[in-house]
Amino acid sequence: TVALTDNLTLIAHIDTAICYGASFDANTISNATGYSWLPAAGVSNPAIANPVLSPTVPSTLYTVTATLGSCTSTQSFTVTVAAEITLTVPAPQTICSQGSFAANTVSNATTFQWTPATGVSNTSVASPVFNPASTTTYSVIASTGVCSVNGSFEIAVAPQPNVNAGSNVTIAAGQSIQLQASADPGTYLWTPSAGLSAVNILNPVASPSVTTTYTLTITNTLNCTNSDEVEVQVVPECAKPMNAITPNGDGINDKWLVTFGNCLSVAKVKVFNRYGSPVFESDNYQNNWEGTYKGKSIPDGTYYYVIEYRQNNGNTIMLKGDLTILR
């Protein structure tokens, strides 16, 4: 609209729609020397031709009055403000490596766009599932029509705790072995529990009756978990050394019997006195020792043995214990 009063011209802004929180220049065209804007709310300077207008209510009718000498001219236009777009993104998160986080975004927007797209289940929904491989800051643009707001939050990725259940081991039936696991600090759980001295310590003693695969799971203070397995193979008992012999020539318990059956290929035997000196040694023991050393009977007493035998399946078993000789 152009108003002309005694050479006073005034061209005001046209009716305008803006987004909530936006502002714009009035862009008034006039040769006036004085100006007055009503209402003054949302007007950066109501006494100039081109203030910045920042209305916050849904609709505002702005009126500008221009003055040149004794002449005045008035023009009006309406500014419509779109509804506020609300957006609340999640707080910063920490997840475990290979874990995920389901966002709980709250917004009245109609469309969404998340960046970066890596690790996002769906970049076009308000609350996708995030599973980044490394610490990532995600940003979202929430829009309704041409209006939009932005938000962002960070997901930190914590590494999995280290765990090693140890090397696979082989024991003879009836034997025990302490598991040699290692792991970061945390809480531990062994499964299954059968044959274990405890399930919540790092190095329990295992005495399974059958071959068993044990799983060690660690949980750290961030509730991140990791697991590893160890197999304890149980093989038939091929050696069961006598703990006492009476080599007196009566034919009863004269010989030290160590091995039995046909499940081993060779047995190495060493016997020591209490001072650690060897009194008997054989690389292929045949259950024939009668408590002698260099052809002479050794004194009655307690002796100590180390037996290493190889089974037919290639497994090597070691036994340690004591032997009493009593004539």
Salt bridges, closest charged atoms under 4 A:
GLU290 OE2 - LYS255 NZ 2.71
ASP300 OD1 - ARG327 NH1 2.98
